[in-house]
Amino acid sequence: MTLPEKKRGFRSIVVNEQTFYWKVDSYLDIRSGIFPETKIHVALEWVDSRIPVGERSYLNNLTITPRLVSESILFALNNEWNPAIKTEEVFSIRYEKNVFSRIIY
């Protein structure tokens, strides 16, 4: 079965018996399977945010694996992110030097 057009480019993952969708852009984009508007953005250590998107160089060979995606979701869930609540507010976290931290704007 193919994903609907609006979910193309996303891969699915199940964490705590809940389905989520994710893809890598200039950040790791994770969406709730219940409400796709409810999302997590993970800033990854390998992106130099000072450089414009089209000119970015990758600082190391961080591999985005389902384990990293799962750990990102678990970190967000343990820090009050609720995928069952529909919201346009993005839950932002950073993954740097193997540690997650919350970004609050």
N, CA, C and O atoms as CSV, one atom per row, in Angstrom:
chain,resi,resn,atom,element,x,y,z
A,1,MET,N,N,0.845,-1.179,0.000
A,1,MET,CA,C,0.000,0.000,0.000
A,1,MET,C,C,0.889,1.240,0.000
A,1,MET,O,O,1.858,1.314,0.756
A,2,THR,N,N,0.564,2.197,-0.834
A,2,THR,CA,C,1.352,3.425,-0.883
A,2,THR,C,C,0.756,4.464,0.057
A,2,THR,O,O,-0.433,4.440,0.372
A,3,LEU,N,N,1.595,5.351,0.483
A,3,LEU,CA,C,1.149,6.434,1.353
A,3,LEU,C,C,0.393,7.469,0.544
A,3,LEU,O,O,0.661,7.633,-0.646
A,4,PRO,N,N,-0.552,8.175,1.164
A,4,PRO,CA,C,-1.212,9.270,0.462
A,4,PRO,C,C,-0.165,10.294,0.023
A,4,PRO,O,O,0.917,10.369,0.605
A,5,GLU,N,N,-0.485,11.067,-0.987
A,5,GLU,CA,C,0.473,12.010,-1.548
A,5,GLU,C,C,1.077,12.936,-0.497
A,5,GLU,O,O,2.268,13.241,-0.561
A,6,LYS,N,N,0.273,13.390,0.476
A,6,LYS,CA,C,0.781,14.314,1.485
A,6,LYS,C,C,1.795,13.662,2.421
A,6,LYS,O,O,2.504,14.370,3.137
A,7,LYS,N,N,1.885,12.328,2.435
A,7,LYS,CA,C,2.842,11.638,3.302
A,7,LYS,C,C,3.990,11.022,2.521
A,7,LYS,O,O,4.802,10.299,3.100
A,8,ARG,N,N,4.082,11.284,1.239
A,8,ARG,CA,C,5.185,10.724,0.462
A,8,ARG,C,C,6.497,11.298,0.952
A,8,ARG,O,O,6.582,12.473,1.309
A,9,GLY,N,N,7.508,10.467,0.967
A,9,GLY,CA,C,8.798,10.881,1.481
A,9,GLY,C,C,8.947,10.571,2.960
A,9,GLY,O,O,10.052,10.629,3.500
A,10,PHE,N,N,7.853,10.246,3.613
A,10,PHE,CA,C,7.883,9.887,5.025
A,10,PHE,C,C,7.967,8.373,5.172
A,10,PHE,O,O,7.398,7.626,4.377
A,11,ARG,N,N,8.678,7.940,6.188
A,11,ARG,CA,C,8.735,6.528,6.556
A,11,ARG,C,C,7.939,6.362,7.835
A,11,ARG,O,O,7.810,7.306,8.614
A,12,SER,N,N,7.409,5.186,8.056
A,12,SER,CA,C,6.644,4.959,9.284
A,12,SER,C,C,7.497,4.236,10.314
A,12,SER,O,O,8.421,3.494,9.979
A,13,ILE,N,N,7.159,4.474,11.583
A,13,ILE,CA,C,7.805,3.801,12.701
A,13,ILE,C,C,6.770,3.672,13.807
A,13,ILE,O,O,5.930,4.554,13.986
A,14,VAL,N,N,6.830,2.577,14.544
A,14,VAL,CA,C,5.915,2.355,15.662
A,14,VAL,C,C,6.724,2.427,16.952
A,14,VAL,O,O,7.713,1.714,17.122
A,15,VAL,N,N,6.284,3.303,17.860
A,15,VAL,CA,C,6.918,3.475,19.162
A,15,VAL,C,C,5.814,3.439,20.206
A,15,VAL,O,O,4.825,4.162,20.088
A,16,ASN,N,N,5.974,2.612,21.217
A,16,ASN,CA,C,4.943,2.469,22.257
A,16,ASN,C,C,3.563,2.188,21.660
A,16,ASN,O,O,2.553,2.730,22.109
A,17,GLU,N,N,3.543,1.338,20.648
A,17,GLU,CA,C,2.311,0.920,19.970
A,17,GLU,C,C,1.585,2.064,19.252
A,17,GLU,O,O,0.396,1.946,18.955
A,18,GLN,N,N,2.286,3.168,18.971
A,18,GLN,CA,C,1.714,4.283,18.230
A,18,GLN,C,C,2.519,4.466,16.945
A,18,GLN,O,O,3.739,4.305,16.939
A,19,THR,N,N,1.833,4.798,15.875
A,19,THR,CA,C,2.497,5.015,14.597
A,19,THR,C,C,2.879,6.478,14.440
A,19,THR,O,O,2.106,7.386,14.746
A,20,PHE,N,N,4.093,6.674,13.954
A,20,PHE,CA,C,4.605,8.002,13.642
A,20,PHE,C,C,5.176,7.959,12.231
A,20,PHE,O,O,5.480,6.884,11.714
A,21,TYR,N,N,5.322,9.118,11.611
A,21,TYR,CA,C,5.936,9.230,10.282
A,21,TYR,C,C,7.120,10.175,10.383
A,21,TYR,O,O,7.064,11.174,11.100
A,22,TRP,N,N,8.185,9.862,9.669
A,22,TRP,CA,C,9.386,10.682,9.748
A,22,TRP,C,C,10.104,10.777,8.418
A,22,TRP,O,O,9.993,9.898,7.563
A,23,LYS,N,N,10.851,11.876,8.261
A,23,LYS,CA,C,11.735,12.054,7.111
A,23,LYS,C,C,12.838,13.013,7.519
A,23,LYS,O,O,12.724,13.738,8.507
A,24,VAL,N,N,13.909,13.001,6.736
A,24,VAL,CA,C,15.036,13.889,7.003
A,24,VAL,C,C,15.055,14.964,5.933
A,24,VAL,O,O,15.045,14.677,4.736
A,25,ASP,N,N,15.082,16.200,6.386
A,25,ASP,CA,C,15.209,17.347,5.500
A,25,ASP,C,C,16.467,18.058,5.974
A,25,ASP,O,O,17.524,17.429,6.024
A,26,SER,N,N,16.407,19.308,6.314
A,26,SER,CA,C,17.554,19.947,6.953
A,26,SER,C,C,17.499,19.669,8.456
A,26,SER,O,O,18.358,20.131,9.206
A,27,TYR,N,N,16.506,18.928,8.887
A,27,TYR,CA,C,16.294,18.488,10.261
A,27,TYR,C,C,15.513,17.179,10.189
A,27,TYR,O,O,15.050,16.794,9.115
A,28,LEU,N,N,15.367,16.509,11.291
A,28,LEU,CA,C,14.548,15.306,11.366
A,28,LEU,C,C,13.119,15.747,11.660
A,28,LEU,O,O,12.861,16.370,12.690
A,29,ASP,N,N,12.205,15.433,10.777
A,29,ASP,CA,C,10.796,15.831,10.864
A,29,ASP,C,C,9.983,14.601,11.244
A,29,ASP,O,O,9.914,13.639,10.478
A,30,ILE,N,N,9.365,14.628,12.427
A,30,ILE,CA,C,8.571,13.499,12.923
A,30,ILE,C,C,7.141,13.974,13.114
A,30,ILE,O,O,6.905,15.022,13.714
A,31,ARG,N,N,6.179,13.198,12.598
A,31,ARG,CA,C,4.762,13.559,12.694
A,31,ARG,C,C,3.984,12.497,13.458
A,31,ARG,O,O,4.278,11.305,13.373
A,32,SER,N,N,2.997,12.952,14.196
A,32,SER,CA,C,2.078,12.051,14.873
A,32,SER,C,C,1.253,11.298,13.839
A,32,SER,O,O,0.832,11.880,12.839
A,33,GLY,N,N,1.018,10.018,14.068
A,33,GLY,CA,C,0.160,9.243,13.182
A,33,GLY,C,C,-1.307,9.594,13.357
A,33,GLY,O,O,-2.125,9.303,12.483
A,34,ILE,N,N,-1.645,10.213,14.475
A,34,ILE,CA,C,-3.031,10.604,14.746
A,34,ILE,C,C,-3.333,11.961,14.116
A,34,ILE,O,O,-4.304,12.112,13.375
A,35,PHE,N,N,-2.494,12.936,14.420
A,35,PHE,CA,C,-2.639,14.293,13.887
A,35,PHE,C,C,-1.323,14.699,13.230
A,35,PHE,O,O,-0.379,15.058,13.935
A,36,PRO,N,N,-1.232,14.653,11.902
A,36,PRO,CA,C,0.025,15.000,11.224
A,36,PRO,C,C,0.505,16.427,11.498
A,36,PRO,O,O,1.681,16.734,11.305
A,37,GLU,N,N,-0.402,17.300,11.948
A,37,GLU,CA,C,-0.005,18.675,12.283
A,37,GLU,C,C,0.834,18.706,13.560
A,37,GLU,O,O,1.592,19.649,13.785
A,38,THR,N,N,0.698,17.682,14.388
A,38,THR,CA,C,1.426,17.593,15.644
A,38,THR,C,C,2.788,16.984,15.348
A,38,THR,O,O,2.879,15.809,14.994
A,39,LYS,N,N,3.853,17.781,15.490
A,39,LYS,CA,C,5.151,17.309,15.009
A,39,LYS,C,C,6.311,17.674,15.921
A,39,LYS,O,O,6.230,18.549,16.783
A,40,ILE,N,N,7.392,16.948,15.677
A,40,ILE,CA,C,8.667,17.172,16.347
A,40,ILE,C,C,9.671,17.554,15.272
A,40,ILE,O,O,9.709,16.933,14.210
A,41,HIS,N,N,10.471,18.557,15.533
A,41,HIS,CA,C,11.614,18.860,14.675
A,41,HIS,C,C,12.863,18.630,15.513
A,41,HIS,O,O,13.002,19.174,16.609
A,42,VAL,N,N,13.764,17.820,14.984
A,42,VAL,CA,C,15.007,17.521,15.679
A,42,VAL,C,C,16.155,18.167,14.909
A,42,VAL,O,O,16.436,17.792,13.770
A,43,ALA,N,N,16.814,19.136,15.534
A,43,ALA,CA,C,18.013,19.743,14.949
A,43,ALA,C,C,19.152,18.768,15.202
A,43,ALA,O,O,19.407,18.373,16.340
A,44,LEU,N,N,19.830,18.386,14.132
A,44,LEU,CA,C,20.879,17.379,14.240
A,44,LEU,C,C,22.254,18.018,14.265
A,44,LEU,O,O,22.468,19.068,13.659
A,45,GLU,N,N,23.172,17.395,14.956
A,45,GLU,CA,C,24.505,17.965,15.133
A,45,GLU,C,C,25.259,18.170,13.835
A,45,GLU,O,O,26.183,18.982,13.780
A,46,TRP,N,N,24.883,17.452,12.792
A,46,TRP,CA,C,25.658,17.524,11.561
A,46,TRP,C,C,25.264,18.672,10.652
A,46,TRP,O,O,25.860,18.838,9.588
A,47,VAL,N,N,24.290,19.459,11.033
A,47,VAL,CA,C,23.884,20.600,10.212
A,47,VAL,C,C,24.466,21.879,10.805
A,47,VAL,O,O,24.264,22.174,11.983
A,48,ASP,N,N,25.183,22.629,9.988
A,48,ASP,CA,C,25.707,23.920,10.401
A,48,ASP,C,C,24.655,24.966,10.052
A,48,ASP,O,O,24.548,25.377,8.896
A,49,SER,N,N,23.874,25.401,11.044
A,49,SER,CA,C,22.737,26.286,10.797
A,49,SER,C,C,23.153,27.699,10.384
A,49,SER,O,O,22.302,28.491,9.978
A,50,ARG,N,N,24.431,28.026,10.480
A,50,ARG,CA,C,24.890,29.364,10.087
A,50,ARG,C,C,25.024,29.487,8.576
A,50,ARG,O,O,25.134,30.592,8.045
A,51,ILE,N,N,25.014,28.359,7.889
A,51,ILE,CA,C,25.195,28.350,6.441
A,51,ILE,C,C,23.827,28.211,5.780
A,51,ILE,O,O,23.026,27.388,6.223
A,52,PRO,N,N,23.529,28.987,4.737
A,52,PRO,CA,C,22.233,28.858,4.053
A,52,PRO,C,C,21.974,27.412,3.615
A,52,PRO,O,O,22.902,26.679,3.273
A,53,VAL,N,N,20.701,27.020,3.632
A,53,VAL,CA,C,20.310,25.636,3.378
A,53,VAL,C,C,20.956,25.054,2.118
A,53,VAL,O,O,21.462,23.933,2.166
A,54,GLY,N,N,20.955,25.757,1.023
A,54,GLY,CA,C,21.493,25.226,-0.223
A,54,GLY,C,C,23.004,25.062,-0.248
A,54,GLY,O,O,23.548,24.392,-1.126
A,55,GLU,N,N,23.686,25.679,0.722
A,55,GLU,CA,C,25.148,25.653,0.734
A,55,GLU,C,C,25.722,24.893,1.935
A,55,GLU,O,O,26.930,24.932,2.165
A,56,ARG,N,N,24.875,24.208,2.696
A,56,ARG,CA,C,25.330,23.544,3.916
A,56,ARG,C,C,26.274,22.386,3.629
A,56,ARG,O,O,26.099,21.619,2.682
A,57,SER,N,N,27.262,22.296,4.473
A,57,SER,CA,C,28.156,21.146,4.417
A,57,SER,C,C,27.850,20.270,5.622
A,57,SER,O,O,27.414,20.763,6.661
A,58,TYR,N,N,28.073,19.012,5.484
A,58,TYR,CA,C,27.782,18.085,6.564
A,58,TYR,C,C,29.055,17.854,7.367
A,58,TYR,O,O,30.094,17.468,6.832
A,59,LEU,N,N,28.940,18.100,8.661
A,59,LEU,CA,C,30.119,18.126,9.509
A,59,LEU,C,C,30.643,16.742,9.870
A,59,LEU,O,O,31.832,16.595,10.153
A,60,ASN,N,N,29.800,15.745,9.867
A,60,ASN,CA,C,30.251,14.382,10.120
A,60,ASN,C,C,29.263,13.406,9.491
A,60,ASN,O,O,28.317,13.825,8.825
A,61,ASN,N,N,29.468,12.158,9.689
A,61,ASN,CA,C,28.637,11.138,9.042
A,61,ASN,C,C,27.599,10.560,9.998
A,61,ASN,O,O,27.520,9.341,10.150
A,62,LEU,N,N,26.815,11.393,10.633
A,62,LEU,CA,C,25.748,10.922,11.502
A,62,LEU,C,C,24.745,10.151,10.654
A,62,LEU,O,O,24.231,10.666,9.661
A,63,THR,N,N,24.477,8.926,11.051
A,63,THR,CA,C,23.526,8.099,10.320
A,63,THR,C,C,22.174,8.177,11.009
A,63,THR,O,O,22.065,7.938,12.211
A,64,ILE,N,N,21.144,8.515,10.237
A,64,ILE,CA,C,19.786,8.581,10.776
A,64,ILE,C,C,19.211,7.169,10.697
A,64,ILE,O,O,18.959,6.651,9.610
A,65,THR,N,N,19.012,6.568,11.836
A,65,THR,CA,C,18.504,5.197,11.917
A,65,THR,C,C,17.141,5.194,12.600
A,65,THR,O,O,16.782,6.163,13.269
A,66,PRO,N,N,16.384,4.123,12.440
A,66,PRO,CA,C,15.122,4.025,13.183
A,66,PRO,C,C,15.338,4.140,14.696
A,66,PRO,O,O,14.466,4.639,15.407
A,67,ARG,N,N,16.480,3.686,15.185
A,67,ARG,CA,C,16.761,3.814,16.624
A,67,ARG,C,C,16.853,5.287,17.030
A,67,ARG,O,O,16.301,5.674,18.060
A,68,LEU,N,N,17.535,6.104,16.245
A,68,LEU,CA,C,17.629,7.537,16.541
A,68,LEU,C,C,16.250,8.191,16.482
A,68,LEU,O,O,15.933,9.040,17.315
A,69,VAL,N,N,15.439,7.809,15.517
A,69,VAL,CA,C,14.078,8.343,15.398
A,69,VAL,C,C,13.257,7.948,16.630
A,69,VAL,O,O,12.563,8.775,17.222
A,70,SER,N,N,13.351,6.674,17.000
A,70,SER,CA,C,12.634,6.180,18.175
A,70,SER,C,C,13.072,6.907,19.444
A,70,SER,O,O,12.233,7.296,20.256
A,71,GLU,N,N,14.372,7.092,19.617
A,71,GLU,CA,C,14.880,7.805,20.791
A,71,GLU,C,C,14.413,9.260,20.803
A,71,GLU,O,O,14.152,9.818,21.868
A,72,SER,N,N,14.308,9.866,19.641
A,72,SER,CA,C,13.805,11.246,19.543
A,72,SER,C,C,12.360,11.315,20.018
A,72,SER,O,O,11.982,12.209,20.775
A,73,ILE,N,N,11.563,10.361,19.563
A,73,ILE,CA,C,10.143,10.316,19.957
A,73,ILE,C,C,10.021,10.088,21.458
A,73,ILE,O,O,9.235,10.763,22.122
A,74,LEU,N,N,10.786,9.148,21.999
A,74,LEU,CA,C,10.728,8.859,23.437
A,74,LEU,C,C,11.166,10.066,24.261
A,74,LEU,O,O,10.577,10.346,25.304
A,75,PHE,N,N,12.195,10.783,23.805
A,75,PHE,CA,C,12.615,11.997,24.503
A,75,PHE,C,C,11.472,13.011,24.519
A,75,PHE,O,O,11.174,13.596,25.561
A,76,ALA,N,N,10.836,13.220,23.376
A,76,ALA,CA,C,9.728,14.184,23.302
A,76,ALA,C,C,8.569,13.758,24.200
A,76,ALA,O,O,7.999,14.587,24.910
A,77,LEU,N,N,8.219,12.478,24.172
A,77,LEU,CA,C,7.130,11.987,25.013
A,77,LEU,C,C,7.439,12.182,26.498
A,77,LEU,O,O,6.548,12.511,27.281
A,78,ASN,N,N,8.690,11.981,26.881
A,78,ASN,CA,C,9.097,12.151,28.280
A,78,ASN,C,C,9.242,13.618,28.677
A,78,ASN,O,O,9.465,13.929,29.847
A,79,ASN,N,N,9.115,14.515,27.706
A,79,ASN,CA,C,9.216,15.953,27.970
A,79,ASN,C,C,7.939,16.687,27.579
A,79,ASN,O,O,7.969,17.816,27.088
A,80,GLU,N,N,6.820,16.012,27.813
A,80,GLU,CA,C,5.481,16.604,27.718
A,80,GLU,C,C,4.940,16.807,26.316
A,80,GLU,O,O,3.963,17.538,26.154
A,81,TRP,N,N,5.532,16.189,25.281
A,81,TRP,CA,C,4.938,16.237,23.947
A,81,TRP,C,C,3.835,15.187,23.901
A,81,TRP,O,O,4.046,14.044,24.305
A,82,ASN,N,N,2.663,15.572,23.411
A,82,ASN,CA,C,1.539,14.643,23.348
A,82,ASN,C,C,1.062,14.510,21.906
A,82,ASN,O,O,0.462,15.441,21.369
A,83,PRO,N,N,1.323,13.352,21.263
A,83,PRO,CA,C,0.926,13.171,19.868
A,83,PRO,C,C,-0.580,13.056,19.663
A,83,PRO,O,O,-1.054,13.089,18.527
A,84,ALA,N,N,-1.334,12.921,20.746
A,84,ALA,CA,C,-2.787,12.777,20.640
A,84,ALA,C,C,-3.518,14.115,20.725
A,84,ALA,O,O,-4.747,14.155,20.672
A,85,ILE,N,N,-2.770,15.206,20.856
A,85,ILE,CA,C,-3.370,16.536,20.892
A,85,ILE,C,C,-3.017,17.258,19.607
A,85,ILE,O,O,-1.843,17.408,19.270
A,86,LYS,N,N,-4.034,17.701,18.895
A,86,LYS,CA,C,-3.829,18.415,17.629
A,86,LYS,C,C,-3.317,19.821,17.910
A,86,LYS,O,O,-3.968,20.600,18.607
A,87,THR,N,N,-2.149,20.140,17.365
A,87,THR,CA,C,-1.566,21.464,17.562
A,87,THR,C,C,-0.678,21.822,16.378
A,87,THR,O,O,-0.082,20.947,15.749
A,88,GLU,N,N,-0.597,23.103,16.082
A,88,GLU,CA,C,0.295,23.601,15.036
A,88,GLU,C,C,1.670,23.947,15.613
A,88,GLU,O,O,2.614,24.189,14.862
A,89,GLU,N,N,1.784,23.971,16.949
A,89,GLU,CA,C,3.046,24.304,17.597
A,89,GLU,C,C,4.030,23.143,17.440
A,89,GLU,O,O,3.706,21.997,17.750
A,90,VAL,N,N,5.215,23.449,16.964
A,90,VAL,CA,C,6.238,22.430,16.742
A,90,VAL,C,C,7.015,22.204,18.026
A,90,VAL,O,O,7.444,23.155,18.679
A,91,PHE,N,N,7.195,20.936,18.387
A,91,PHE,CA,C,8.024,20.564,19.531
A,91,PHE,C,C,9.447,20.423,19.013
A,91,PHE,O,O,9.739,19.505,18.247
A,92,SER,N,N,10.334,21.322,19.423
A,92,SER,CA,C,11.697,21.356,18.874
A,92,SER,C,C,12.714,20.811,19.871
A,92,SER,O,O,12.730,21.189,21.042
A,93,ILE,N,N,13.558,19.916,19.375
A,93,ILE,CA,C,14.626,19.371,20.200
A,93,ILE,C,C,15.925,19.373,19.399
A,93,ILE,O,O,15.917,19.493,18.174
A,94,ARG,N,N,17.025,19.240,20.107
A,94,ARG,CA,C,18.352,19.208,19.482
A,94,ARG,C,C,19.014,17.887,19.869
A,94,ARG,O,O,18.900,17.426,21.005
A,95,TYR,N,N,19.707,17.293,18.904
A,95,TYR,CA,C,20.508,16.097,19.158
A,95,TYR,C,C,21.944,16.451,18.833
A,95,TYR,O,O,22.305,16.632,17.670
A,96,GLU,N,N,22.764,16.549,19.877
A,96,GLU,CA,C,24.147,16.971,19.693
A,96,GLU,C,C,25.044,16.192,20.640
A,96,GLU,O,O,24.774,16.114,21.839
A,97,LYS,N,N,26.100,15.620,20.105
A,97,LYS,CA,C,27.059,14.833,20.886
A,97,LYS,C,C,26.348,13.723,21.652
A,97,LYS,O,O,26.634,13.480,22.824
A,98,ASN,N,N,25.418,13.052,20.974
A,98,ASN,CA,C,24.670,11.912,21.517
A,98,ASN,C,C,23.750,12.270,22.683
A,98,ASN,O,O,23.394,11.400,23.478
A,99,VAL,N,N,23.366,13.535,22.790
A,99,VAL,CA,C,22.484,13.979,23.868
A,99,VAL,C,C,21.339,14.786,23.275
A,99,VAL,O,O,21.541,15.614,22.387
A,100,PHE,N,N,20.123,14.533,23.782
A,100,PHE,CA,C,18.946,15.307,23.379
A,100,PHE,C,C,18.741,16.450,24.352
A,100,PHE,O,O,19.005,16.314,25.547
A,101,SER,N,N,18.267,17.585,23.835
A,101,SER,CA,C,17.873,18.699,24.690
A,101,SER,C,C,16.697,19.412,24.025
A,101,SER,O,O,16.551,19.390,22.803
A,102,ARG,N,N,15.880,20.030,24.835
A,102,ARG,CA,C,14.702,20.730,24.343
A,102,ARG,C,C,15.093,22.126,23.901
A,102,ARG,O,O,15.885,22.794,24.567
A,103,ILE,N,N,14.538,22.571,22.773
A,103,ILE,CA,C,14.739,23.939,22.311
A,103,ILE,C,C,13.453,24.691,22.583
A,103,ILE,O,O,12.390,24.321,22.086
A,104,ILE,N,N,13.550,25.739,23.367
A,104,ILE,CA,C,12.370,26.554,23.674
A,104,ILE,C,C,12.605,27.947,23.108
A,104,ILE,O,O,13.575,28.622,23.454
A,105,TYR,N,N,11.707,28.356,22.241
A,105,TYR,CA,C,11.830,29.680,21.609
A,105,TYR,C,C,11.081,30.713,22.376
A,105,TYR,O,O,11.073,31.883,21.992
